[in-house]
Amino acid sequence: MKKMCVQFQPDRAPALDMKEVRSVLEGIAATPRLVQGHRVDDLTFIFETPDLGELWRLVEAELFSDPPWGRLARKASIVTCDGDLTLHHFDPSVARASSPENKRTKNPRCG
């Protein structure tokens, strides 16, 4: 099973409503064909999935696309997969992959 971690640093976007974020991520976690397990460690959401690509597309659509708070979520989050792939980082200078199939960077944030 592959892992995706979505980590938040809400101090980077104080207007971000973490209750809304939690609600969206809990909705994603309730997708049984895509999410086989999940846990929450404070502000880090960890999903176990057989399909990282599909899960990433769902996270992008549900969490990062909805204005105005999608912009705030992007500003305050990091998304990594399998401990060595960064899909999103609030710092635009950090290298990232466009999809889980396109590895460009190492990042040990999730294990």
Secondary structure, DSSP 4 states (H G I P E B T S, - for coil): -EEEEEEE-GGGSTT--HHHHHHHHHHHHT-TTT-SEEEEETTEEEEEES-HHHHHHHHIIIIISSTTHHHHHHHTEEEEETTTEEEEESSTTS---SSTTS------S--
